[in-house]
Amino acid sequence: MINVTKTYLPPFDKYSDYVRKIFNSGIVTNNGEMVRKLKKSLEEYLGVKNIVLVQNGTLALQIAYKILNLKKDIVTTPFSFVATTSSQVWEGLNPVFVDIDKKSLNIDTKLIEKNITKRTSAIVPVHVFGNSCNIEEIDKLAKRYNLKVIYDAAHTFGVKYKDKNILSYGDISIISFHATKIFHTIEGGALVINDDKLYEKAILSRNFGIESADSIKDLGINAKMNEFEAAMGLCLLDDIDKIFERRKKVYENYMNYIKGDIYFQSRSRDCTCNYGYFPIIFKNENILKRVMKELINEGVRPRRYFYPCLNDLSYIKDYRKVPVAQDISKRILCLPLYDSLNITEQNKIINIVNSVLNLGDKCE
Ligand SMILES: *Cc1c(COP(=O)(O)O)cnc(C)c1O
């Protein structure tokens, strides 16, 4: 079975050396040595400051909304993983969906302004598949209307935007380190916060607001990453450049050989590509279903990222017209992409897709 992704696992002995260290120290959580080390290593590797490691990307979003004291309406995208929206509803906020641009697949910057009202407190865009949003425009709008900006940058591990890591933009950027993402800590995530005071607030928030043994300074939640997870991250970080290299090869092989009446996401020239996903946009949903059926018959499981459109969630009360997102979500499919997908498997996938599209040469 070839799934859409396969979790990278480090050499067992390497991870077990870390586990032995954890056992020897007896410290398994609460900002132990591994978590502190991973934070520092990630700040160095990514070139950002103020990383707050947490238990997952969803909690990172929730903490971001909370510490920025967001209220009422959030201008956001309907084309994302469900957590972007569910985290807002969970925090009592109202997602206001703005349609996406059909090429970049990100929130359509031109449509943001007319959806801003007195009730709006923030913009929550997503760098979909690691492709940067129109950061300058969003920044300008946020300043003009005094709104906060939180980037759901879950897909952006290692992506640079104009020579700075993409996580350094917005009031807060969040990232996910879930096992399905390029860099993972089994379960995990992080906030990256420019403002030092806000950073301190996030550090307190992830641990019940506890400041010291006898002082609880503020309202908090439990969102701490544990030592075993951080150890996984430390192992991954050693191998990450190799992982990128191998992913790049798969991505380029697909890009060079998949041919037909399809199109790909247009990626911004201002950002680098981390080869996280390989989405294909078909002419219509019928063709997508035929491609899926053929792939599944041959033991390949692609995923319909992102389907359904988040506007269609049962708990969305504020229904907006988002025709582009509705349309794209019906006809976009992500092919398997991971470091250990071998050339035979890649070619098998390419040939199946091309055979349905009736075009392209057969890969041997
Ligand atoms: C994975 C993901 C999340 C959630 O992250 P978890 O670590 O799984 O909680 C949020 N937003 C997007 C766009 C994601 O892909």
The ligand as an SDF file (V2000), in Angstrom:
LIG
                    3D

 15 15  0  0  0  0  0  0  0  0999 V2000
   -1.9420   19.7840   10.0440 C   0  0  0  0  0  0  0  0  0  0  0  0
   -2.6140   21.1150    9.9940 C   0  0  0  0  0  0  0  0  0  0  0  0
   -3.0890   21.7620   11.1440 C   0  0  0  0  0  0  0  0  0  0  0  0
   -3.1870   21.0990   12.4790 C   0  0  0  0  0  0  0  0  0  0  0  0
   -2.0370   20.6720   13.0160 O   0  0  0  0  0  0  0  0  0  0  0  0
   -2.0500   19.4660   14.0990 P   0  0  0  0  0  0  0  0  0  0  0  0
   -0.6420   19.4400   14.5580 O   0  0  0  0  0  0  0  0  0  0  0  0
   -2.4570   18.2280   13.3800 O   0  0  0  0  0  0  0  0  0  0  0  0
   -3.0000   19.8530   15.1800 O   0  0  0  0  0  0  0  0  0  0  0  0
   -3.5910   23.0510   11.0170 C   0  0  0  0  0  0  0  0  0  0  0  0
   -3.6630   23.6590    9.8180 N   0  0  0  0  0  0  0  0  0  0  0  0
   -3.2530   23.0720    8.6900 C   0  0  0  0  0  0  0  0  0  0  0  0
   -3.3390   23.8160    7.4060 C   0  0  0  0  0  0  0  0  0  0  0  0
   -2.7350   21.7590    8.7350 C   0  0  0  0  0  0  0  0  0  0  0  0
   -2.3820   21.1460    7.5950 O   0  0  0  0  0  0  0  0  0  0  0  0
  1  2  1  0
  2  3  1  0
  2 14  2  0
  3  4  1  0
  3 10  2  0
  4  5  1  0
  5  6  1  0
  6  7  2  0
  6  8  1  0
  6  9  1  0
 10 11  1  0
 11 12  2  0
 12 13  1  0
 12 14  1  0
 14 15  1  0
M  END
$$$$
